[in-house]
Amino acid sequence: MRNLRPLFLALVIGALTTLSGGAFAATPEDLTKDADISLHLLTKTNPIAADVAKKAKAVLIFPNIVKAGLIFGGAYGEGVLRQDDKLDGFYNSITASFGWQAGAQSYGYVVFLMNDKAVKYIHETHGWEIGVGPTIVVVNEGVAKNLSTSSMQDDAYAFIFDQQGLMASLSLEGTKISHIKNP
């Protein structure tokens, strides 16, 4: 198995490079435009996301993440942080994984930062490792059924959307979000 690790890593990197045509915006303006469109479509088609958006202090928007894996896996995408309806920086999302996995997919996700603690954390750290720091809830159909603006107690809520591809599972576990100067 140890001898196969470089081969698997090369395959994952190759797949990410091949599939990432849309994960990397051509310009900061393109990324900002894609993020704005993604947020608009999410809140227009998902009433729970629209309700959460109204209460959020800031929003991290990753319009296109590309994920590939063959035992070792990875995902990458770039996004923007919006606060007070203004662009507040560019970020990347990097995920590494290990386990029984094979395939490739793309998806987008939006993280609504609900309080000053979460906003301060994203600004003051050199990378937010999901699962460390502010609490984040990935909103799926089950969570959405019990979520209302009066029951929101967590620091952040993530909505995954526009999934395409051939991987069976999807999570934000093992994900690190970091500030970048320009995409």
Buried (B, 14 or more C-beta within 10 A) or exposed (E): EEEEEEEBBEBBEEBBEEBBEBBBBEEBEEBBBBBBEBBEBBBEEBEBBEBBBEEBBBBBBBBBBBBBBBBBBBBBBBBBBBBEEEBBBBBBBBBEBEEEBEBBBBBBBBBBBBBEBBBEBBEEBEBBEBEEBBEBBBBEEEEBEEBEEEEBEBBBBBBBBBBEBEBEEBEBEBBBBBBEEEB
